[in-house]
Amino acid sequence: MPPSVASLTSRWAASDAATPRGTLRILLLLRTLLLAALHLAALGLMFWSEVAVVPKLVFGLTWGLLNFFWLALLRRPAVAAALSLVMIVVLILLSWLKYEIIRMTANFLDVVIINSDTVGFLLAIKPDLEGKVVLVLALVLPALMLFWWVDPARVRLRTAAAGFVGCAAALVGMALAFPQEEWDAFAGDGYVSKFSRSGVAAMSELVTHGYMESDAAITDRLKTLPIEVCAPPAKPPHIILVHDESSFDIRAVPGVKVAADYGGHFRSFDGKHRRFIVEGAGGPSWYSEYNVLAGLSARSFGRFAYYVTQIAAGRVERGLPTALRRCGYRTFSIYPALGAFMSAKNFQTTTGVQEFLDQGALGTNRIEPDRFYYDAALRMIAREREKGPMFLFVYLAQNHYPWNYRWRPDLTPEWTNPGNAPDVDEYLRRQSTSFRDYAGLLDRLARDFPGERFLLVRYGDHQPDFASLMLEPWLDELGINRRLMTYDPRYFTTYYAVDTVNFKPVNLSSALDTIEGPYLPLVVQEAAGLPLDPSFAEQKRILERCKGLFYACAGGAEARRFNRLLIDAGLIKGL
């Protein structure tokens, strides 16, 4: 033992020996009460936040795991319990915060995939969070020092290590024996147990499959992309791709009352109603964002799909904007939230977006009407159109939940509720504004730019969350969850539509009556008359074989094969 440590140890021992017996009894009682209080606090949190037997057991094993971990490092029971309690409380608070923002509790992948975008987004929407963290540290650190002083008891390293291994083994066994249902993450309880069980599942999935499904090896290869840019046979149109937030033809829901002219918005220029099968229900707009920009499936990421844009940023370099840039387009994105949200900016620039304007660049910090984003696009067209063809990805937001209050009533002073449930009527009111604003965009394009040609493609990114409760009203919660877990198309079908101004689509052979989301880049490129690069030419052959299905074709086999082709071609890296 080093002399300095030996000196300190001897001083502590002498101090204990010199302490009166009564004082020792008081200190021992204080230590016991302190330790009991910490464990009782954890027990109280367990009963408050966990709702069933298995989650409570998982919470208990997690509590034991944390305590034995800190005991192995520090050897002091009270300090280990205090640090474990701090970690549990922080986890619950962060999970509650995440649920408040996006109606989903925290899981292990939030820690694995955390990046500067995540931290930046959190601090941007909660500007007081940094000060609260500093305040908590200022209170917790002195408390831990006090616990260290009153708790000189020691636990053997062998005992702590054995306890850690035992809790870890039991936790893994519980998580594997009672796997968490995916839908359970959307319930606002069980914060600790869900986090722990998701950790076991995530690590198992990473070891077995990696982040993304793909065939292990195939003999096919994509042709090498030519160095020269593509040469469209005629002057290409400007392309506007509209992300129509939470929008679908609600007439698919039985019993909903709508205006007589309601369905016109969902028709293409040729009068057809086309169906769009998405991969998220009720909320994850970024699934469809990944579909239409990368031209790939979020479902290929399995349980990691929720983080698809964060994982794909910097790794998936194939996409619609990149293909368009090869054909001479300049690419722009108008985004209604902070670019750090789900790494949207990093993901979109990876797929070829050159100029990304989020809410900060647009001069707002709130959700704006659709017309606000259309006006931004029109200003951009007026400024940039002379430099060559433009691609604009316009991301709308006004139809997003919640619908339990009247948002911007000044936009529809003449509105009368048609007599549905309050949230449905509010949704319809906002949709009516969307319809009007989109018609205004078409009029402005024709009036302000008579010499320019435009192709507009729009799509609904997912159904509103209340739709799943109304499509089959006789189903209970378990029945609805089964529909969602098996990707019943009724719960994942929205719309897509093709419109034009001063332009006639060149080729609509990919614009089938029903397509899955990853095929939309094909529709855009062929309608604009652009030659397909080898990866999209191969995807066109998949479209033809699978009749509009992508991931759902052959149980995911086509998507896995295609992912491997892109990996071997160097267009997907590190997955």
ABEGO torsion letter per residue (X at the ends): XBAAAAAAAAAAAAAAAABBAAAAAAAAAAAAAAAAAAAAAAAAAAAAABABAAAAAAAAAAAAAAAAAAAAAAGBAAAAAAAAAAAAAAAAAAAAAAAAAAGBBBBAAAAAABBAAAAAAAAAABAAAAAAAAAAAAAAAAAAAAAAAABABBBBAAAAAAAAAAAAAAAAAAAAABBBBAAAAABBBGAAAAAAAAAAAAAAAAAAAEABBBBABBABBBBBBBABBBBBABBBBBBBBBBBBGBBBAAABBGBBBBAAAAAAABBAAGBBBBBBBABBGABAAAAAAAAAAGBBAAAAEAAAAAAAAAABGABABBAAAAAAAAGBBBBBBBABBAABGGAAAAAAAAGBABBBBAAAAGBABBBBAAAAAAAAAAAAAAAAAAEBBBBBBBBAAABOBAABBBGAAABAABBBAGBBAAAAAAAAAAAAAAAAAAAAAAAAAAABAABBBBBBBBBABBBAAAAAAABAABBAAAAAAAAAAGBAAAABBBBBBBBBGBBBABAAABBABBBAAAAAAAAAAAAGBBBBAAAAAAAAAAAAAGGBBAABGGGAAAAAAAAAAAAAGABBGX
